[in-house]
Amino acid sequence: MPLTTAGVPVLAAAGVRPLAISRDSVWSHAAWTNSLGVDVPLLSDWNGEAIRAFGVAMEPLGMADVAKRSSFLVEDGSTVVESWMLGPELPDIDAVIAATSG
């Protein structure tokens, strides 16, 4: 099952709290939340620090610190348990839940 806002309760039942991080501003995030009804916390990585720390920064067409689409399962706020590099597809909730029990 791909991760959409409809999948958030499924993740919550498995003890997973999804967060989204992007280089967009908090104002852009507010617009996304209001227009699309996003119910996942959106975190702004305005300076690119998080994408560099997670090793997902790339430089397409000379634009520095663009994030590769990716998902991470982080345990206790500090340990990356699993990671997925994504293309146009959405993260697979079943794979995330399976990784929590592994």
Accessible surface in RSA format (square Angstrom, percent):
REM  Atomic radii and reference values for relative SASA: ProtOr
REM  Chains: A
REM  Algorithm: Lee & Richards
REM  Probe-radius: 1.40
REM  Slices: 20
REM RES _ NUM      All-atoms   Total-Side   Main-Chain    Non-polar    All polar
REM                ABS   REL    ABS   REL    ABS   REL    ABS   REL    ABS   REL
RES MET A   1   105.58  54.7  80.35  53.2  25.24  60.1  78.46  66.7  27.12  35.9
RES PRO A   2    76.05  55.4  72.68  66.3   3.36  12.2  74.03  61.1   2.01  12.5
RES LEU A   3    43.59  24.3  39.41  28.2   4.19  10.5  39.41  27.7   4.19  11.3
RES THR A   4    63.26  45.0  52.94  53.7  10.32  24.6  53.88  72.4   9.38  14.2
RES THR A   5    58.56  41.7  51.27  52.0   7.29  17.4  20.76  27.9  37.80  57.1
RES ALA A   6    83.82  77.1  58.83  90.8  24.99  56.9  70.71  99.6  13.11  34.7
RES GLY A   7     0.87   1.1   0.00   N/A   0.87   1.1   0.56   1.5   0.31   0.7
RES VAL A   8    25.45  16.7  25.45  23.0   0.00   0.0  25.45  22.1   0.00   0.0
RES PRO A   9    86.65  63.2  75.99  69.3  10.66  38.7  81.66  67.4   4.99  31.0
RES VAL A  10    55.77  36.7  50.08  45.3   5.70  13.7  54.26  47.1   1.52   4.1
RES LEU A  11     3.69   2.1   3.69   2.6   0.00   0.0   3.69   2.6   0.00   0.0
RES ALA A  12    62.76  57.7  43.68  67.4  19.08  43.4  46.74  65.8  16.02  42.4
RES ALA A  13    95.22  87.5  50.07  77.3  45.14 102.7  62.66  88.2  32.56  86.3
RES ALA A  14    38.52  35.4   8.76  13.5  29.75  67.7  21.28  30.0  17.23  45.7
RES GLY A  15    71.49  88.2   0.00   N/A  71.49  88.2  37.09 101.8  34.40  77.0
RES VAL A  16    20.02  13.2  13.62  12.3   6.40  15.4  17.86  15.5   2.16   5.8
RES ARG A  17   177.68  74.6 155.14  79.1  22.54  53.7  67.03  91.6 110.65  67.1
RES PRO A  18    19.59  14.3  12.10  11.0   7.49  27.2  19.45  16.1   0.14   0.9
RES LEU A  19    85.15  47.4  54.04  38.7  31.11  78.2  54.04  37.9  31.11  83.7
RES ALA A  20    37.69  34.7  32.24  49.7   5.45  12.4  37.56  52.9   0.13   0.3
RES ILE A  21    82.36  46.9  51.11  38.1  31.24  75.3  51.39  37.0  30.97  84.1
RES SER A  22    34.93  29.5  32.07  42.8   2.86   6.6  34.16  72.8   0.76   1.1
RES ARG A  23    78.29  32.9  69.42  35.4   8.87  21.1  29.05  39.7  49.23  29.8
RES ASP A  24    63.95  44.8  60.08  59.8   3.87   9.2   5.29  12.4  58.67  58.5
RES SER A  25    17.47  14.8  14.88  19.9   2.58   6.0   9.30  19.8   8.16  11.4
RES VAL A  26    86.90  57.2  80.29  72.7   6.61  15.9  80.75  70.2   6.14  16.7
RES TRP A  27   198.71  79.7 190.98  92.4   7.73  18.1 164.32  87.6  34.39  55.8
RES SER A  28    42.51  35.9  36.17  48.3   6.34  14.6  12.49  26.6  30.02  42.1
RES HIS A  29    13.91   7.6  13.60   9.5   0.30   0.8  12.02  12.4   1.89   2.2
RES ALA A  30    51.54  47.4  42.89  66.2   8.65  19.7  50.61  71.3   0.93   2.5
RES ALA A  31    57.89  53.2  49.61  76.6   8.28  18.8  56.79  80.0   1.09   2.9
RES TRP A  32   131.23  52.7 129.39  62.6   1.84   4.3 113.54  60.5  17.69  28.7
RES THR A  33    55.15  39.2  51.90  52.6   3.25   7.7  42.64  57.3  12.51  18.9
RES ASN A  34   125.74  86.7  93.74  90.6  31.99  77.0  31.54  75.9  94.20  91.1
RES SER A  35    89.16  75.3  51.19  68.3  37.97  87.5  49.73 105.9  39.43  55.2
RES LEU A  36   107.65  60.0  76.51  54.7  31.14  78.3  82.44  57.9  25.21  67.8
RES GLY A  37    51.61  63.6   0.00   N/A  51.61  63.6  34.68  95.2  16.93  37.9
RES VAL A  38    32.50  21.4  24.22  21.9   8.28  19.9  24.22  21.0   8.28  22.4
RES ASP A  39    89.02  62.4  61.18  60.9  27.85  65.8  40.54  95.4  48.49  48.4
RES VAL A  40    20.58  13.5  15.31  13.9   5.28  12.7  16.41  14.3   4.17  11.3
RES PRO A  41    54.71  39.9  42.00  38.3  12.71  46.2  54.05  44.6   0.65   4.1
RES LEU A  42    48.43  27.0  23.44  16.8  24.99  62.8  23.44  16.5  24.99  67.3
RES LEU A  43    75.65  42.1  73.19  52.4   2.45   6.2  75.65  53.1   0.00   0.0
RES SER A  44    40.54  34.3   8.03  10.7  32.50  74.9   6.51  13.9  34.03  47.7
RES ASP A  45     9.21   6.5   4.44   4.4   4.77  11.3   5.77  13.6   3.44   3.4
RES TRP A  46   169.20  67.9 161.97  78.4   7.22  17.0 131.78  70.3  37.42  60.7
RES ASN A  47    92.61  63.9  76.82  74.2  15.79  38.0  37.50  90.3  55.11  53.3
RES GLY A  48     0.00   0.0   0.00   N/A   0.00   0.0   0.00   0.0   0.00   0.0
RES GLU A  49   112.44  64.6 110.86  83.9   1.59   3.8  35.68  69.0  76.76  62.7
RES ALA A  50    25.81  23.7  20.56  31.7   5.24  11.9  25.23  35.5   0.57   1.5
RES ILE A  51     9.08   5.2   8.33   6.2   0.76   1.8   9.08   6.5   0.00   0.0
RES ARG A  52   116.80  49.0  97.21  49.6  19.60  46.7  52.77  72.1  64.04  38.8
RES ALA A  53    87.68  80.6  43.47  67.1  44.21 100.6  56.29  79.3  31.39  83.2
RES PHE A  54    73.55  36.8  53.40  33.1  20.15  52.4  58.57  35.5  14.98  42.9
RES GLY A  55    57.16  70.5   0.00   N/A  57.16  70.5  33.17  91.0  23.98  53.7
RES VAL A  56     5.64   3.7   5.64   5.1   0.00   0.0   5.64   4.9   0.00   0.0
RES ALA A  57    36.55  33.6  15.85  24.5  20.70  47.1  16.03  22.6  20.52  54.4
RES MET A  58    76.39  39.6  65.55  43.4  10.84  25.8  56.22  47.8  20.17  26.7
RES GLU A  59   116.57  66.9  90.52  68.5  26.05  62.0  24.17  46.8  92.40  75.4
RES PRO A  60    44.60  32.5  33.54  30.6  11.05  40.2  44.26  36.5   0.34   2.1
RES LEU A  61   174.54  97.2 130.89  93.6  43.65 109.7 144.96 101.8  29.59  79.6
RES GLY A  62    61.90  76.3   0.00   N/A  61.90  76.3  29.55  81.1  32.35  72.4
RES MET A  63   105.40  54.6  99.64  65.9   5.76  13.7  64.87  55.2  40.53  53.7
RES ALA A  64    66.99  61.6  47.99  74.1  19.00  43.2  48.00  67.6  18.99  50.3
RES ASP A  65    35.76  25.0  32.34  32.2   3.41   8.1   1.19   2.8  34.56  34.5
RES VAL A  66    46.67  30.7  44.55  40.3   2.12   5.1  46.67  40.6   0.00   0.0
RES ALA A  67    38.56  35.5  22.56  34.8  16.00  36.4  22.56  31.8  16.00  42.4
RES LYS A  68    91.31  44.5  87.28  53.5   4.04   9.6  40.33  36.3  50.99  54.3
RES ARG A  69   112.06  47.1  97.68  49.8  14.39  34.3  48.85  66.8  63.21  38.3
RES SER A  70    31.41  26.5   5.07   6.8  26.33  60.7   0.00   0.0  31.41  44.0
RES SER A  71    20.10  17.0  14.66  19.6   5.44  12.5  15.22  32.4   4.87   6.8
RES PHE A  72    58.31  29.2  28.20  17.5  30.11  78.4  28.20  17.1  30.11  86.2
RES LEU A  73    18.14  10.1  17.06  12.2   1.08   2.7  18.14  12.7   0.00   0.0
RES VAL A  74    60.62  39.9  34.76  31.5  25.86  62.3  34.76  30.2  25.86  70.1
RES GLU A  75    96.64  55.5  91.44  69.2   5.20  12.4  23.75  45.9  72.89  59.5
RES ASP A  76   132.96  93.1  90.16  89.7  42.80 101.2  37.67  88.7  95.29  95.0
RES GLY A  77    73.76  91.0   0.00   N/A  73.76  91.0  35.67  97.9  38.08  85.3
RES SER A  78    93.28  78.8  57.14  76.3  36.14  83.2  46.80  99.7  46.48  65.1
RES THR A  79    75.03  53.4  71.91  72.9   3.12   7.4  48.55  65.2  26.49  40.0
RES VAL A  80    72.77  47.9  47.84  43.3  24.93  60.1  47.84  41.6  24.93  67.6
RES VAL A  81    66.35  43.7  37.48  33.9  28.87  69.6  42.56  37.0  23.78  64.5
RES GLU A  82    72.95  41.9  68.15  51.6   4.80  11.4   8.86  17.1  64.09  52.3
RES SER A  83    48.31  40.8  33.92  45.3  14.39  33.1   2.26   4.8  46.05  64.5
RES TRP A  84    55.58  22.3  50.79  24.6   4.79  11.3  43.95  23.4  11.63  18.9
RES MET A  85   108.81  56.3  79.89  52.9  28.91  68.8  76.15  64.7  32.65  43.3
RES LEU A  86    28.97  16.1  12.94   9.3  16.03  40.3  14.77  10.4  14.20  38.2
RES GLY A  87    34.50  42.5   0.00   N/A  34.50  42.5  29.40  80.7   5.10  11.4
RES PRO A  88   128.68  93.8 104.95  95.7  23.73  86.3 112.47  92.9  16.21 100.7
RES GLU A  89    93.33  53.6  83.19  62.9  10.14  24.1  59.57 115.2  33.76  27.6
RES LEU A  90    69.63  38.8  59.04  42.2  10.59  26.6  59.04  41.5  10.59  28.5
RES PRO A  91    17.31  12.6  16.33  14.9   0.98   3.5  17.31  14.3   0.00   0.0
RES ASP A  92    67.77  47.5  61.23  60.9   6.54  15.5  23.69  55.7  44.08  44.0
RES ILE A  93     0.67   0.4   0.42   0.3   0.26   0.6   0.67   0.5   0.00   0.0
RES ASP A  94    81.88  57.4  75.54  75.2   6.34  15.0  31.48  74.1  50.40  50.3
RES ALA A  95    36.25  33.3  25.58  39.5  10.67  24.3  32.81  46.2   3.44   9.1
RES VAL A  96    16.74  11.0  16.74  15.2   0.00   0.0  16.74  14.5   0.00   0.0
RES ILE A  97    49.62  28.2  49.54  36.9   0.09   0.2  49.54  35.7   0.09   0.2
RES ALA A  98    62.88  57.8  49.40  76.2  13.48  30.7  55.83  78.6   7.05  18.7
RES ALA A  99    18.93  17.4   5.08   7.8  13.85  31.5  14.89  21.0   4.03  10.7
RES THR A 100    59.99  42.7  24.23  24.6  35.76  85.2  22.31  30.0  37.68  57.0
RES SER A 101   100.06  84.6  59.71  79.7  40.35  93.0  50.69 107.9  49.38  69.2
RES GLY A 102   101.74 125.5   0.00   N/A 101.74 125.5  53.32 146.3  48.41 108.4
END  Absolute sums over single chains surface
CHAIN  1 A     6682.2       4895.0       1787.2       4162.2       2520.0
END  Absolute sums over all chains
TOTAL          6682.2       4895.0       1787.2       4162.2       2520.0
